[in-house]
Amino acid sequence: MDQVSLARIQFASTTLFHYIFVPMTIGLAFLIALLETFYVRTGKDIYKQSAQFWSKLFLINFAVGVVTGILQEFQFGMNWSNYSRFVGDVFGPSLAIEGLLAFFMESTFIGLWVFGWDRLSKRVHLACIWLVSIGTMLSAFWILTANAFMHAPVGYVFQNGRAEMSDFWPIIRNPQLWLQFPHTLFAALATGAFFMAGVSAWKLLKRHNPEMFRISFRVSITVALVSALLIAFIGHEQAQHLVKSQPMKMAAAEALWDTSEDPGVMRTEDAISPTVTAGELLFSLIAFTTIYGILAVIDACLFVKVIRQDGDEKPDELSRTCDPFGKEDAHAIAK
């Protein structure tokens, strides 16, 4: 198998596996923020208990997603160096903003939120989880900014043998972006919501803390319904846009196969790293796939372990579980 085919397979496998965790992170963060909002507004501990139960699954998913994302970035730099050189001036800023702003924002406030149950006031703690949720959405936005450029290049000029940014704002205003982003966002909310609804329904059948899981089921199924309707509407608009902007891609999606004489900005075979051999690509593909397989087993085992718990722990018990430093050393911020 040649280098181009191996590079494509590795890009597809790492991206697909990483993307399993991305929508779950976005969806669960938003739903947990809703549950904690109900807790702060009503003062009922059942909402806090629910938020803390789902936080375990959220943190497992987030941790595994970070590891898969690191591997994805590594293979991108290793296999697609020519592409990085050619469009790095345009492509790079969006990825840099995602890492330095959105991801750091998520990571910082996840730490405050996880260890702040008994240290922060209710409203400050609530603000932390909402900032985590907003951070996950901003992360998706900036990644899709780069992805939209790949579909519909704007805001660049050919200069010095490569694409260089001429104007940042057309990249932000790219019509492709403003159809991709809401479609991806509501799909992520639907993914997290249907996951929560499914687990809650199973818990209700097993009669594990019916009061708590009835609440999470009602919240999640409402978000799932609204998101599903919006996905259908926005997806239709995106398809109509693709008919005009990328007719070949839309035709391929509908199995109307053909070939195009127009290579676009850059051919795929010209984008790979010329110094990486097919043998090295095959080795890294096998290694990455093995690591992903191990991560999948770990993730599934941890999910099953948490889901099988009765969910009858009291809020204080859950706080101690989430906080390894212990409640006794906490110094709560004045409420």
N, C-alpha and C positions, 0 to 999 in steps of 0.2 A: 504494500500500500504506500502511495506517495505522501510527501510531506503535507501537501495541501489537504488531502483527505483526512489525515491523522490530526492536523491542526483543527480542522472543522469539527471532527468528532469530539476532540477534547474540549473545544469551546462550547459545543452543544451540551455535553455531559456535565461540565462544571457549572454552566449557567442554569441548566434545568434543575440540578440538584440544589444549588444555592437558592433558587427561586421558590422552592418548596417552603422555605422558612420565612422569606420576606413578607408575603401577604399575611401569614399567621401572626408575625410580629406587629404589623400595622393594625390588623383587626383586633387582636387581643388587647393591645395597649389602649385602643379607643374604648373598648367595652369595659375594661377594668376602670378606666377613668370615669365612665358613666356610673358604674357601681359605687365607686368611692364618692362621687358627687351626691348620689342618693343618701349615702351614709352621713355626709356632712350636713345635708339639708334636713334630714329626718332625725338624726341622732340614733338610729336603730343599728345595733351591733350586727344584725344579720347581714346587712349590706357590707360591713367591714369584713365579716367572716367570709362572705362570698368573694370579695375582691382579693383577699389574701389567699384563698384556695386557688383561684385562677392565676394569681401572680406566680405560683410555683411552675405551672406549665409555660407561662410567658417567659420566665427567666431561663428555663431549659431550652426553649425554642430560640431565644435570643442568643444564648451562648453558642449553640451549635451553628446558628446562622452566621455568627462572626467568624468562626473557624472556616466554614465553607466559603465565605467571602474572601478570606485571605488567600485560599488556594486558587480561587477564580482570578484574583488580581495577579497572582504569581504566573499562572499560565498565560495570561494576556501579555504580560511583559516578556515572557520567554518566547512565545510563539509568534507574536505579531509586532515585532520591533519596527519593521518597515512602515506599518500602518501608524504606529505611535510617532515615528519621525515625521511622517507626511502630514498628519492632521493634529499632532500634539498641541500646536499653538491654539487651535480652536477647541479641541476635545478636552485638553487638560484642565482649563479653568473650572469647568462644571464639575469634574471629578474632584478637584482640589477643594472647591467650596463644599461639596458633599461630605468630604472627609473632615475638613477643618471646622466646619460650622455644624452641619446637621448631625453627623455621627458623634462628634464630641459632645454636642448638646444632649443627645440621647444618653450617652454613657455617663455623663456627669449627673444628670438628674435621675437616672436609674439608681445610681449609688445613693443619692440623697433619699430617694423614695424607699429603697429596700431597707436601709438602716435608720430611717427617720420616723418609723411608726410611733416610737415612744420618746423621740427627741424633738420633733417639730410639732408646731400647732396643727390642728386639723386643716386649716385653710392653706397653710404653707405646704403641708404634705400633699394636699390635693393639687396645688399648683404644680408640684413636681411631676406628678403622673401625667397631667395634661401637657406639660412641656415635653415629657418623653413621647407622648402620642404625636404632638406637633412635630417633634424632631424626626420621628419615623416617616411622617408624610413629607417633610422637607427633603429628607434623604431620597425618597422616591422621586420627588420633583427634579432634583439636580441630576440624578442618574438618567432620568427620562429626557432631560434637556440634552444630554450628550447623545442619547439614543435617537432622539428626534432629528438631530443633525445628521446622523447616519442615514436616516430615511429621506430627509429633505434638507440638504446642505444650504445654509444661508449665512450671511454675515462674514464671508471670507473672500479672499482674493488669492490667485496663484502668484507666488512671488518667491524667488530664490529656490525654485524647484520644489516647492511644497505649498500646502494651503496655510495661509496666515489669516488671523482674525482681523477683519476690517471694522466691524461694529458689533459690540456685544448684545445690543438690544434686539436686533432681528433674531438672534438665537433664542432669547427669552420669549419673544413674541411669535415664534414659529407656530403656524397653525397646526402642524403635526403634533407639537407638544401639548397644545390645549385640547386635543382630543384624546391623546394617549394618557395624559395624567389623570383626568377624572375617571376614565375607563379603568385604569389600573387601581386607582384609589378605592373606588366602589367595589371592584372585584376583591380587593384585599379585605375590605370591611365584611363583604359577604363570606369570604373564606373563614375569617375568624369567628363570625357570627354563627355560621352553620356548624363549625367545629364545637363551639360552646353549646349550641342547641342540641347537638347530637350526644355529647357527653352528659349534659343535663338530663336529657330524656332517658338515657340508660340508667343514670343515678336514680331518677324517679321510679323507674321500673324495679330497681333493686331496693327502693325505699331507704336510700341513704340520705339522711337529712332532707326530707321532702320540702320543708319550708325554704331552705337556702337555694336548692336547685330549681325550685319552681320560679323563684325570682330571676335567677340567671337564665332560665329558659325563656321567660317572657321578654326580658330585655334583649336577648340575642336573637330571638325569632322575629322581633319587631325590626331590629337593624337589618337582619337578613332579607326580610320582605322588601323594605325600602331600597336597600342596595341592589337587589336583584332587578327591580323595576328600572332603576336608574342605569344599571349595566346594559339592559336591553335597549334603552333609548339612546344612550351615548354610543354604544356599539354600532347601532345603525348609522349614526352620524359619522362615525369614524370610517365605516365601510364605504359610505357615499363619498367621503373625502378621498379614500384610496382609489376609488374608480377613476377619479380625475388626476390625482397626483402620482399614483403608482399602478397604472392599469395592469402591467405585467404581473405584479405581485398579487393583485386581486384575482386575476385570471388563474394564477397558480394555486391560490387558496381554494378555488372552485374546481380544481383538477382540469383546467383548460391549458394544458402544457404547451409551451412554445419556447423559443430562444430569442434573446435580444442582442442586437448588434451594438447597442450603446453600452459601454462599460461603466458609465457613471463617472464618479470622481476617481475611483481606483478599483482595479480588478482584484479579486480575492487572492489569486495566485501571486500578485505583486505585493501583498500586504504581510505575508508571513516572514519569519526571521530566516535569512538565507544561510546562516551559520549553524542552525539547529538541524541535525540530520534526522532522517526518518526513524532510525534506531533510537535516538534520544527521545524523540516524540513518543514512540511506542512505549518506552520505559516509563516516561512520566505519566502517560495515559494509564498504564497498569497501576502505577504507584498511587496516583490520585484516586482512581476507582476503588482501590483497596482501602484507602483512608476514608473515602466517602461511605464505603460499605460498613466499616467499623463505626463511624459516626451515626449511620442510620440505625444500627443495632443498639448503640448506647441510647440514642434519642428515643427509640421505640420502647426500650426497657424502662427508662425513666418515666416516660409518659404513662405507661401501663401501671407502674408502681404508684404514681400519684393518683391516677384516676380510680384505682381500686380502693383507695382509702375511703373511709366512710364519710369524711368531711364533717365530722361532728366535733372537731376541735373548737374550743372557745377562742375568741379573738386574742386574748392574752397569750394562750398557748401558741397560736400561730405567729404572734409577734416574736416569741422566743425562738421559734423554729426559723424564722426569716432572719433573725439578728444574732450572729454568733458572739457578739460582744456582751450579750445579756442585758436584761432590762434593768438590773440593779445599778448599773453604772451610768444610766442615761441621765442627761441633764436637759429636760424638756425646755424648749423656747417658750417664753410667756405667751399664754393664749389671749 
